[in-house]
Amino acid sequence: MYVIKSGSVRLTKRIHDSEIVVEELGSGEFCGELAILGTAQRPVTAVVIEDASVIQVQTEQFEDMIRGNTDIALRMLKKLTQRLTEAQYRVSNLILRSNKARVLHQLHAEAETRSAEVTDPTPIPDNLADVLAMEIGEIKEVLSQLVRDELISIDGRGYFQILDPAAYDRYLRFLELQDRFSYN
């Protein structure tokens, strides 16, 4: 396992011929914990994206830390719970076949997690295309259509706002149903 002292590490997973960004980690975060918790295979690949300094933790050290410090154990448990929740969300998003539904679904989640109200300005993630396993051009096309349809607005900083949450949710439900019952 590695604890990141400084820098940034990107976790990716290869799915078919695409590299999907799972998470980007910074100072104080950790990766590789599944290898010492009993999983032989590593489910993701860690790549340094900004010069990083890490502390390598061996299995015995890890077990001693967990036994000796409940704060560390609790922090890890919370982080693993967060990762599991995000993984479940991503699976539900990637199941959607419609690119528009996937973008709408992800933007809604971004708005919910970053602010108190989904109508508050929220940054469009720089890695949105990677997260959704879509091409940047496809993302831009969907975003442009959402702006034209007056479901969202995007300001010069790259922040979006959901203009009418009820209409946005209705449209997303429509796309999800269409996706579920489409046999093409």
N, C-alpha and C positions, 0 to 999 in steps of 0.2 A: 504494500500500500504506500501511497505517496501523499504527503501533506505539502501543499504549495505555500512556500514562504513569501515568494514574490513572483510577479509575472502572470501569464495567462496560459491556460491549457484548454484545448478544445477536445471534447469527446465526440467521436463520430461512429456511425454504424453503417456498414455496407449492406444495402438492400438491393438485390438484383444488380443493376449497373449504376446505381446512384449511391453517393456518399451522403448520408443524412446527418446533420448536426444534432446531437443529442443535448449537449449542454456546453457552455463555456464557463470555466472555473477560474477564480482569482485567488489572491492571497487569503490564507486561512482555510481554504477549502481542501478537499481530499478526493482522491480517486484510487482505484485498484482494490477497494475494500472487499469486493466479491471474491477475489483470488484468495484472500486469507480467511474468508468466512465459509470456505468449503467448496466454492465453485472452481472447478479445474480450468474451464475455458473462460477467457475474458470476452464478455459480450460486446465491448466497445473498444475502439482504438483511441489512445490519448496522444495528442500532438501538441507540442509547445508552439503557441502562436505569438508569444511575446516573451523575450528572454526570461527564463524562470529559474528559480532556486527552489529545490524541493528537499524534503526530508524523507528518506526511505524508512519505512517501518516494517520490521520483520514480524512474522506471526506471533512469536513469543512476546515481543515488546507490546504488540497490539493487545494481546490477551491480558497482559499485566496492567496496561493502561486502563482497559475496560473494567477489570476487577477492582483496581485501586482508586478509580476516579469516576464517580457516578455522573459528574457534570459532563465529562467527555462522552460517556456512554449515552446520556440523554441527548447531547448535541448530535451525535452520529445517528441515533434512532430518528430524531426529527428530520435530519437531512435525507436519510434513506426513505422515510415516509413521503417527503416532498418529491423525491425522484420517482418513487413508485406512482404517486398521483399524477405527475407530469407524463410518465410513460403511458399510463392508462388513457390519459387525455389524447396523447399523440396517436395512439392506436385507433381511438374512435375517430380522430380527424383523418387519418390516412385511409380509413375504410371508405370514406366518401370518394366517389369517383369523379364528381364534378369539381373542377378547379375553383369555380366561383364559390361553391359551398365550403370548400376547404379554406379559402381565404377569409370568407365571412366568419366561419367558425373560429379561426385563429385570431382575427382582429377582435372579436367579441371577448375571447379569453384574455388577450393583451389588455383590453380596456378594463376588464373586471379585476385583474391582478395588479394593475398599476395605479388605480385611482378609486376613490369612493363611489363615483358615478360613471357609468359607461359613456356618458356624454362629455366627460372631461377630456381635454386634449391629451392624447397618448402617442408616444413615438412609435412609428412603424419600425419594427426591428430590422436592423441592417441585414440580419441573416434569415429573413422571412422566406426567401426562395429555398435556402438550404433546409430550413425546418420543415417546409411543406413538400420538399422534393420536387420542386417545380423550377422551370427556367425563369430568369429575371424578366424576360419579355412577357411571359405569361402572367406573372404577378402584376406588371405595369398595366397590361391590358385589362385585367380584372379590376384593379384599383381605379383606372380611368372610367370603366363602365359604372362602378359603384358611385363615383362622383357625379357622372352624367345622370344617373338614376336618382340622385339626391338622397342616397342612403348614408353617405359619409361626405365629409369635407376634409381636404388635406391642405395644411398651410405650408408656407415657404420653408419651415424648419423640418418638414417631414412628419409632423404630428397630424393625426387624424382625429375626427370627432364623429360619433354616431349621431346623426341629426334627429332621427325619430326612432327611439329604441323599440317601440311597439311594431312599427313597420319593418324595421330591420329583422326583428325576431320572426315575424310572420314570413318574410321572404326566405330567411334561413330554413325555417320549418318546411316551407314549400319545396325548396331545393333538396332538403334531406328526404322528403317523401318522394319526390320525383326520382331521386337517385335510387331509393329503395325499391320502387316499383317499375323502374325502367329495365327493359330486357334487351336493349340494343347493345 
